[in-house]
Amino acid sequence: MPVSLLVIIVLSSASSCIAFALAAYKQGLAVKRWACLGLLLGPFTYPLFSAHKRLADVKLLRYGKYRIEC
């Protein structure tokens, strides 16, 4: 039983690492940072990622460097 739990935790962390790296790349955030956090914390990284993404968007809007291209 403990071996299967360990396998689930390792696979969850590995998939979170890849998922957060891709999401950070798409959002223009630091890829290595979010990949490492995804590897260490697994899916528990999502609240941190969404809050950081929101703060980055607000910062861009506040300083007027946000451009929407059609």
MORAWO-V825566 format. One record per pair of residues at least 24 apart in sequence whose C-alpha atoms are under 7 Angstrom apart, sorted by the first residue. I is the first residue (numbers start at 1). GAP is how many residues later the second one is. D is the distance in whole Angstrom. If there is no record, write none. Layout:
# MORAWO-V825566
i=I gap=GAP d=D
i=I gap=GAP d=D
This chain:
# MORAWO-V825566
i=12 gap=30 d=6
i=13 gap=25 d=6
i=13 gap=26 d=5
i=13 gap=27 d=7
i=13 gap=28 d=7
i=13 gap=29 d=4
i=14 gap=25 d=6
i=16 gap=26 d=5
i=16 gap=27 d=6
